[in-house]
Amino acid sequence: MAQRILCIGEILWDSLPNGLFLGGAPFNVACHLHRLKCDVSVVTRVGNDVLGRIINNRVNEKGISTDLFQVDNLFSTGLVNVTLDKGGNAFYEIVAPAAWDYIEADEMLMQSAEKADIIVFGSLAQRNKKSKETIQKILDLNKINIFDVNLRPPYDNQDVISDTLYKTKICKLNDLEILKLAEWYGFESDLHEAAIGIREKFGCEIVCVTRGSHGASLLRNNEWVEDPGFKVVVKDTVGAGDSFLAALIKGFLQDKSNEELLEDANLLGAYVVTKDGPTPILNFDRIEKIRKERKEKKK
């Protein structure tokens, strides 16, 4: 039986130079998981406004249920102003407050969370007390909790990160974020040692560190594995980490080896950065061509 995945947190519009793109890390992960044929649902909150109604229509068009989408009559649908540097790297201005700051632990949500096997969530949606309390309540159900650390100053509260890591089984963060955690908690600044520090302090079973164009590293079953990533022409990096996490989860469900997990996750992330926006249509032939090109270069 397929495991049920529940992604909870922000859904919003990324305002990019090329237009508005539907985004928000938990939604991006869910969108890619859906395309990877996983059983996934999304929990979020939108405003009772035009942008919120467009989100509902767009999400339904993607074949993803909006049954767990809450509607807020006070706060607007989320918006993020994104600027890109010459290398396609993204910088974010996250508008606050937004409807997704007020996700409620209503009966429908808690019943769905009880039935889920895996909970995917981040730190950004916990910037507000209301959504934080809801997410923490769901984490207390002790499912397979997968934490996508997303330190976006000023929404990088150490207490929130600590409280959440103690309830986390799989932690994904980037190389700058793990160095910040190493500074907070007194870990070694070496990525491997810092990952061990997170595992030992918080009890996380798996720690994954993304390193942008340099690939990613994974600590799992006392094994530290590195993958160099794939060389591609970058359009923008928005959503790259979310697609990476989706592929990582898919590989985890398929019980792939550490090496396979990292390669597949880096591959999907590499493909996404060649496209505009965080959730482009997945061309699996093109994705496999990127993999083949790397193998040929190694010969």
C-alpha positions, 0 to 999 in steps of 0.5 A: 500500500502506498504511503500517504504523504501530507505536506503542510505550510505556505502556498504563495505567488512567487513574483519573478521577473518573468511573471507570477509563479505558484510556489511555497516550499511545501506545495512545490514538494507536493507538486513534484511528489504528485508527478513522481506518482506519490500519494500526497495531499497539501495543507495550507491557507489562502485568502478569500481573494482573487489570487486565492481562487486562482490558486485553487483552480491551478492546483486542481488543474495539476490534479492535486486536491484542495480539500485541505486548503483553508480560506482566510477572510482577514489575511491575503493570499501569500506573495513573495517578491523574488529577484535574481542575480546574474547567476540565477540565484534567488533573493526573497522578500516574503510579504507578511502577514499572509493567510498561510500564517494562520493555518488551523488545526481543525478536525478535518486536518487532524483526521487527515494527519492521523491517517498520514504516514509522512509529514513534510513541513518547513520552518518558514510556516512557523514564523507565526504562532498560529501556524506554528502551533498547528504544525507542532501539534501534527508533529506530535503524532510522531509520523515520519516527520521530514523537516525542510529547514528554510532560514529566511531572515528575519524568520530564522528563530533558533527556538523554533528550529530546536523545538522542531528538530527534536521531532524530526526523523529526516532533516534537509538543509543547505550548506549555509543553513547547516553552518548557521546551526553549527554556530548556534549549537557549537558543532564543528563547521565541517559539513560531515561533523555538523551533520553528526552533531545534528543527529546526536543532539536532536536524534534525526535519523537522516541529515541531508545537506544540499550544496547548490551547484556542488551537489549534496551530501547525506548522513544515513545509517552512519554512512556519509555519502557525497554526490557532485551534482550535475552541470547545467545552464541555470535559468533560476534556482527557485524551487530547486531544493523542493524538487530535490527533496521530493526526489529524495522522499521518493527514493526513500520510499523505494528503499534506494541506496544512499548513492541512488538517493542523492543522484536522483535528488540532484538530478531532479534539482538540476533539471528544475533550475534549467526552467522558469519557476519552481514546478515546471512540467517534468520531461523525464526523457530530458532528465535522463539525458542529463544523467547520461551526459554526466556518465559520459563525461566520467568515462 
